[in-house]
């Protein structure tokens, strides 16, 4: 398990986590999001950069990832 990024914001209505990446992430990758009160795993089904769907995002990118549970600022995203 390696750190892939950190949550900077959570959009409640859309169920989307804003994440700044430190590793490359692809659609279909399995991730774990862990924080003080957060801990779940899921497959990445949707990644967006500036409201445009992408299949791959690189380190340094600010992305939106559709998540199945609520996340919080500073939660860590791990690549499994």
N, C-alpha and C positions, 0 to 999 in steps of 0.2 A: 504494500500500500504506500503510494507516494503522494505528497501534497501537490495538488494541481491548481489551487486558487483559493480565493477568499470571497465570501459574500459581502457585497457593499450595500445592498438594498433588497427588500422583498416587496413585490407588487401583489398585494392581497387579492384583488379582484381577478387578475390574470393568472395568479399562481405561478409567478415567474421570479426566479432569483437573479439579481444582477451580480455578476461575478467578474473579478479581475483575475486573469489566468497567469500562472507561473509555468505551466506545462501545456503542451499541445493536447487538445481534446477533440474527439470525433463523435459524430452521431453513431450510436450503437455501443459506445464505451460504457462500462459499468462504473458508477461513482458511488462514493459514500460521503454524506454530508454530516459533519459532527461539530457540535458546539456545546455550550453549557447545558442547554435543555433539548438539543436536537441530536438525533442519531438515527439515520436510515440509509438504505442503499436503494439505488434505482438504475435503470438503463437510460442513457441520454437519448431522448426521442426528438428533441427540438432544441436547436441552438440558433440564436439570432444575433447579428451585429447591426446596429443602427436600424432595427426593425426589418432586416432582410435575412431570410433563412440561409444558413450556411451548413455545410457538412463537416468542415474542419475549422477550428479556431486555434490561433497560435499564442505563445506566451506574450503577455502585455496587452492582449485584446480585452476589451470590456464587452462581455457577452450577456445575453439573457438566456437562461436555461429554464425550461418548463419543469417544475418540481411537483411531486405528489403530496408533499407535506409542507407545512409552514417552516420557513428558515428565518434566521436572524442575522443581523449585521455581525460580522467577524466570525461567523461559522466557517469552518475550513472544509474545502472540497478536496476529497482524495480520489485518485484514480486507482481502481482495483485491478 
